[in-house]
Each structure stands twice: as structure tokens, then as C-alpha cells.
């Protein structure tokens, strides 16, 4: 960011300052002391997750939400019946994993 700053037009400096404050870090005065970013790089960067072969998005959470919604169906059954139905499916899936079965392939 420090290499980019001198090249930016003055009207873009508020944007640069926003990213420095929230996502990188900020020099305090003329000293070489840095204030921590509001959202440290480790919190938002997916680099290490990519290197480790982990998920880089929250698609798994969105998929779980869709499954939960579909588990309740469209016939407006009682809430507790819907919860029990979803719980039963989750229990079966968990038991399959414990028994050594692989998860179903993703689409």
C-alpha cells in the first residue's frame, strides 16, 4: 500500500485511508509504530486456507441453510415436526460418517 499511495490522485486518498485503517494497519505520526488494523489480515485473508486446502467461502453455511429450509417443506407443518425431521436426517448422516462412509459428492 505504501508503494501505491504516492501514485494515487488526492481524491482517492480517503479510500486508501479506509483500507489502511480497516484491513492493513496505519503508521502513527512520523514514528515507525503501527496501529493494528480493525480487521487483521489473518481474519480476512484466505491465503492460508487456500494453501491448507480448506474452504475459501461460506458456501457450506449457505448450503446447510438451504437444506434446513427444505427440511421444513412447504406444507406448513408444526415447527417442532420440521426440526425433528431435520435432526433425524443429520443423525443419519453423522452415523454414516462415524461408520466410515465418505460424504456424498458435491455437485
C-alpha positions in Angstrom: 0.0 0.0 0.0 2.8 2.4 0.8 4.2 2.0 -2.8 0.7 2.8 -4.2 -0.1 5.8 -2.1 2.3 8.3 -3.9 0.8 7.3 -7.3 -2.8 7.9 -6.3 -4.8 11.1 -7.1 -5.6 13.1 -4.0 -9.4 12.4 -4.3 -8.7 8.6 -3.8 -6.8 9.1 -0.5 -10.0 8.7 1.6 -10.4 5.2 0.1 -6.7 4.3 0.7 -7.1 5.6 4.3 -10.2 3.4 4.8 -8.3 0.3 3.7 -5.3 1.1 5.8 -7.4 1.7 8.9 -9.6 -1.3 8.5 -7.6 -4.0 6.7 -3.9 -3.3 6.7 -2.6 -1.1 9.5 -1.6 2.5 10.0 1.6 4.4 10.7 1.1 6.6 13.8 2.5 10.0 13.2 6.1 10.1 11.9 7.1 7.3 14.1 7.7 3.8 12.9 4.9 2.5 15.1 1.9 0.8 13.5 -1.6 0.7 14.9 -3.3 -2.6 14.4 -5.9 -2.9 11.7 -9.5 -3.1 12.8 -9.8 -6.4 10.8 -6.3 -8.0 10.9 -5.1 -9.7 7.7 -5.4 -13.1 9.3 -9.1 -12.5 9.8 -10.0 -11.8 6.2 -7.2 -13.3 4.0 -7.9 -16.7 2.5 -4.3 -17.3 1.5 -3.5 -19.8 4.3 -6.9 -21.5 3.9 -6.1 -22.0 0.2 -2.6 -23.4 1.0 -4.2 -25.8 3.5 -6.8 -26.9 1.0 -9.7 -25.6 3.2 -12.9 -23.8 2.0 -12.4 -20.2 1.0 -16.1 -19.2 1.1 -19.1 -19.7 3.3 -20.9 -21.8 0.7 -21.1 -24.6 3.2 -23.2 -22.4 5.5 -25.4 -21.4 2.7 -25.9 -25.0 1.7 -26.8 -26.0 5.2 -29.3 -23.2 5.4 -30.9 -24.4 2.1 -31.1 -28.0 3.5 -32.7 -26.7 6.7 -35.3 -24.7 4.7 -36.1 -27.7 2.5 -36.3 -29.9 5.6 -39.3 -28.0 6.8 -41.1 -28.4 3.4 -43.9 -26.3 2.1 -46.9 -27.8 3.8 -46.6 -25.6 6.9 -46.3 -28.5 9.4 -45.6 -27.6 13.0 -42.2 -26.1 13.7 -41.2 -28.9 16.1 -42.0 -31.6 13.5 -39.8 -29.8 11.0 -37.0 -29.6 13.5 -37.3 -33.3 14.3 -37.2 -34.2 10.7 -34.1 -32.2 10.0 -32.4 -33.6 13.2 -33.2 -37.1 12.1 -31.5 -36.6 8.7 -28.5 -35.1 10.4 -28.3 -38.0 12.8 -28.4 -40.5 9.9 -25.7 -38.5 8.1 -23.5 -38.4 11.2 -23.9 -42.1 11.9 -22.8 -42.8 8.3 -19.6 -40.7 8.8 -18.9 -42.5 12.1 -19.3 -45.8 10.4 -16.6 -44.8 7.9 -18.7 -43.8 4.9 -17.5 -41.0 2.7 -19.6 -37.9 2.4 -21.8 -37.6 -0.7 -20.0 -36.0 -3.6 -20.7 -32.3 -4.1 -22.5 -31.3 -7.2 
